[in-house]
Amino acid sequence: MSETPPNTLQYRFDGPEDAPVLILGPSLGTTWHMWDRQVPELTKQWRVLRFDLPGHGGAPARPAGSVAELAARLLATLDALGVQRFGYAGCALGGAVGIELALRHPERLASLALVAASPRFGTADEFRQRGVIVRTNGLDPIARTSPDRWFTGAFAAAQPAITEWAVQMVRTTDPGCYIAACEALASFDVRGELGRVGVPTLVLVGSDDQVTGPAEARGLVAGIPDARLAVVPGASHLVPVEQPAAVTDLLVHHFSTAWQQPYDTGQTVLPPAAVVPVPAVPPQPVPVAEIAPAAVPEQPAARPDRYETGLKIRREVLGDAHVDRALAEADDFSRDFQEFLTRCTWGEIWDRPGLDRRTRSCITLTALVAGGHLEELAVHTRAALRNGLTPDEIKEVLLQAAVYCGMPAANRAFRVARQVIREETTPAE
């Protein structure tokens, strides 16, 4: 095991020190122990490195809000260890890290296996909604329903000890890090980039996976030039736990046959950048006189169009479903207004660095109460939850508004906000 400095990941090594390095990446809510049943066989050929996501398995609670940041922390960990090239197998969120490595750092990756993975995991709204539920209720509702997402019913009934292990694994995760990981999955979408994955790839999925199932796996195989599909019968999302022998055999075969050359152990210290000598420049004769060209006035830089920035922020705050509905309903009469709203409100004001999104939500709620805009208040109550405000904090905003905006306005606002909060924070059965 490791001491974990900032911006790296908690890890452990197993296997011979002179063997090539194979990395196993975990799923959201799990720890490196999800790979326990694969390690004895894999360490016969490889030096296996497993890591924990931030706040998982007792790892330091340093949230990482994007897949790119998780990949960067993993590479920082490997750089500190002198690991240059490696094979990589990752499950779900761990698989997203593997795709990120293949796209942004192909020189480091020898071969890739994606387990229960997808180029886009559900919808951004689904994962941000899960973050709202965790922020409001803690991780217990997610923990209690995890076996239903991870295992087939037959396995969960036959293996109560493993089922309880899964529940406790989620329950002991740091909530803030879990919410950040949900945000990482919400913003992950590489559907248009799969053609640039240039390493041999095994795509492995459980036949009964209802989270990222065979359809998502076939999408990966269709997009990645050198990819093979393996569907494991009788397994759901956490297929390495449910069908360990089948997964182990598939990984051994893949990494034994598809490891890209040049072969090395993966533990070569990265060489320092070569210093290129700068050739001496011979002295040039100084001209006696020279007519300078007429000065061309510097043109101001073109101001960037803020529409795409605004659309991205608008989706992150209000949700894809709301924005898609608003844009779809726009016609020739209202389309210009929707573009103006996106560009100015979201691309200009909401993108300014002077206030964070939580603070902007507080201000927006107060202004909507004052104006009596109850329909917009419902929309922005949902947005406030997505931006990190808790129901108690929203209540305090409305109490403050009651003093300065009037009791009748606050009375109506409380009714609207209470209904929205019930809808958004009640865990699904």
Residue pairs with C-beta under 8 A, 6 or more apart in sequence:
1 10
1 11
1 12
2 10
2 11
2 12
2 77
4 10
4 59
4 60
5 80
6 62
7 62
7 72
7 73
7 76
8 73
8 76
8 77
8 80
9 51
9 52
9 53
9 54
9 59
9 70
9 73
9 74
9 77
10 51
10 52
10 57
10 58
10 59
10 60
11 32
11 49
11 50
11 51
11 52
11 77
12 32
12 49
12 50
12 51
13 47
13 48
13 49
14 39
14 43
14 47
14 48
14 50
15 39
15 42
15 43
15 44
15 46
15 47
15 48
16 43
16 47
17 47
17 267
18 47
18 265
18 267
19 43
19 45
19 46
19 47
19 265
20 45
20 46
20 47
20 85
20 86
20 87
20 110
20 259
20 263
20 264
20 265
20 266
21 46
21 47
21 48
21 49
21 83
21 85
21 86
21 87
21 265
21 266
21 267
22 42
22 46
22 47
22 48
22 49
22 86
22 87
22 88
22 89
22 255
23 48
23 49
23 50
23 51
23 74
23 78
23 86
23 87
23 88
23 89
23 90
24 32
24 35
24 38
24 42
24 48
24 49
24 50
24 51
24 89
24 90
24 94
25 51
25 74
25 88
25 89
25 90
25 91
25 93
25 94
25 95
25 97
25 98
26 32
26 34
26 35
26 50
26 51
26 52
26 53
26 56
26 90
26 91
26 93
26 94
27 34
27 91
27 92
27 93
27 94
27 116
27 237
27 238
28 53
28 92
28 93
28 178
28 181
28 182
28 185
29 56
29 142
29 143
29 146
29 169
29 170
29 173
29 178
30 56
30 91
30 166
30 169
30 170
30 238
31 52
31 56
31 57
31 169
32 50
32 51
32 52
32 57
33 57
33 169
34 91
34 238
34 240
34 241
35 48
35 50
35 240
37 240
37 241
37 244
37 245
37 248
38 240
38 244
38 247
38 248
38 251
39 48
39 50
41 248
41 252
42 48
42 248
42 251
42 252
45 252
45 255
45 256
46 87
46 255
47 265
47 266
47 267
49 78
49 83
49 86
51 74
51 77
52 58
52 59
53 59
53 64
53 70
53 93
53 177
53 181
54 60
54 61
54 62
54 63
54 64
54 70
54 73
54 174
54 177
54 180
54 181
55 61
55 62
55 63
55 173
55 174
55 176
55 177
55 178
56 173
56 174
56 177
57 169
58 172
61 174
61 176
61 177
62 177
63 176
63 177
63 179
63 180
63 181
64 70
64 73
64 177
64 180
64 181
64 184
65 180
65 183
65 184
65 187
66 183
66 184
66 187
66 188
67 93
67 96
67 97
67 99
67 100
67 184
67 185
67 187
67 188
68 100
68 104
69 184
70 93
70 97
70 100
70 184
71 97
71 100
71 101
71 104
71 105
74 97
74 101
75 101
75 105
75 108
78 84
78 86
78 108
79 270
81 267
82 267
82 268
82 269
82 270
83 266
83 267
84 108
84 264
84 266
84 267
84 268
84 269
84 270
85 107
85 108
85 109
85 110
85 264
85 266
85 268
86 108
86 109
86 110
86 266
87 109
87 110
87 111
87 112
87 113
87 255
87 259
87 266
88 97
88 98
88 101
88 109
88 111
88 112
88 113
89 98
89 112
89 113
89 114
89 115
89 251
89 255
90 96
90 97
90 98
90 113
90 114
90 115
90 117
91 115
91 116
91 117
91 238
91 239
91 240
92 115
92 116
92 117
92 121
92 211
92 212
92 237
93 121
93 181
93 184
93 185
94 115
95 114
95 115
95 116
95 117
95 118
96 117
96 118
96 121
96 184
96 185
96 188
98 109
98 112
98 113
98 114
98 117
99 112
99 114
99 117
99 119
99 190
99 194
99 197
100 190
101 108
101 109
101 112
102 109
102 112
102 197
102 198
102 199
102 201
103 190
103 193
103 196
103 197
106 198
106 199
109 199
109 260
110 199
110 259
110 260
110 266
111 199
111 200
111 201
111 254
111 255
111 258
111 259
111 260
112 197
112 199
112 200
112 201
112 202
113 201
113 202
113 203
113 204
113 250
113 251
113 254
113 255
114 201
114 202
114 203
114 204
114 220
115 204
115 205
115 239
115 240
115 247
116 204
116 205
116 206
116 209
116 211
116 212
116 237
116 238
116 239
117 203
117 212
117 216
117 217
117 220
118 212
118 216
118 217
118 219
118 220
119 189
119 190
119 191
119 194
119 216
119 219
119 220
119 223
120 188
120 189
120 190
120 191
121 127
121 185
121 188
121 212
122 185
122 211
123 320
123 321
124 186
124 187
124 315
124 316
124 319
124 320
125 186
125 319
125 320
125 321
126 186
127 182
127 183
127 185
127 186
128 182
128 183
128 186
128 316
128 319
128 386
129 424
130 142
130 182
131 179
131 182
131 183
131 186
131 386
132 385
132 386
132 424
132 425
133 141
133 142
133 424
133 425
133 427
134 142
134 175
134 178
134 179
134 182
135 175
135 179
135 385
135 388
135 390
136 385
136 390
136 391
136 421
136 425
137 425
137 427
138 175
139 170
139 171
139 173
139 175
139 178
140 171
141 427
142 170
142 178
142 427
143 167
143 168
143 170
143 171
144 167
145 427
145 428
146 166
146 167
146 170
147 156
147 163
147 166
147 167
148 156
149 210
149 211
149 236
149 237
150 166
150 236
150 237
150 238
150 241
150 242
151 159
151 162
151 163
151 166
151 236
151 237
151 238
151 241
151 242
152 208
152 234
152 235
152 236
152 242
154 234
155 162
155 234
155 236
155 242
156 163
162 241
166 238
166 241
170 178
187 316
191 219
191 223
194 220
194 223
194 224
195 223
195 224
195 225
197 223
197 224
197 225
197 227
198 225
198 226
199 226
199 260
200 226
200 227
200 254
200 258
200 260
201 220
201 224
201 226
201 227
201 228
202 227
202 228
202 230
202 250
202 251
202 254
202 258
203 217
203 220
203 221
203 224
203 227
203 228
203 229
203 230
204 217
204 230
204 232
204 239
204 247
204 250
204 251
205 212
205 213
205 214
205 216
205 217
205 229
205 230
205 231
205 232
205 239
206 213
206 231
206 232
206 234
206 235
206 236
206 237
206 239
206 242
206 243
207 214
207 231
207 232
207 233
207 234
207 235
208 234
208 235
208 236
209 235
209 236
209 237
209 239
210 236
210 237
211 236
211 237
212 237
214 231
217 229
217 231
218 229
220 227
221 227
221 228
221 229
228 254
230 250
232 239
232 243
232 246
232 247
232 250
233 243
234 242
234 243
235 242
235 243
235 246
236 242
239 247
240 247
305 343
306 343
306 344
306 347
306 348
306 351
307 339
307 342
307 343
307 347
308 347
309 346
309 347
309 351
310 342
310 343
310 344
310 345
310 346
310 347
310 348
310 350
310 351
311 323
311 342
311 346
311 347
313 346
313 347
313 350
313 351
314 323
314 342
314 345
314 346
314 350
315 323
316 386
317 346
317 350
317 357
317 383
317 386
317 387
318 379
318 382
318 383
318 386
319 382
319 383
319 386
322 379
322 382
326 338
327 338
330 337
330 338
350 357
350 360
355 363
357 387
357 388
358 384
358 387
358 388
358 389
360 387
361 380
361 383
361 384
361 387
361 389
362 384
362 389
362 393
362 397
364 380
364 383
364 384
365 377
365 380
365 381
365 384
365 394
365 397
365 398
365 401
365 413
366 397
366 400
366 401
366 404
366 405
368 374
368 376
368 377
368 380
368 413
369 377
369 398
369 401
369 405
369 409
369 410
369 413
370 401
370 404
370 405
370 409
372 409
372 412
374 412
374 413
374 416
377 413
377 416
377 417
378 416
378 417
378 419
378 420
381 394
381 416
381 417
381 420
381 421
382 420
382 424
384 394
384 397
385 391
385 394
385 420
385 421
385 424
385 425
389 397
391 421
391 425
394 417
394 421
395 417
398 410
398 413
398 414
398 417
399 410
401 409
401 410
401 413
402 409
402 410
402 411
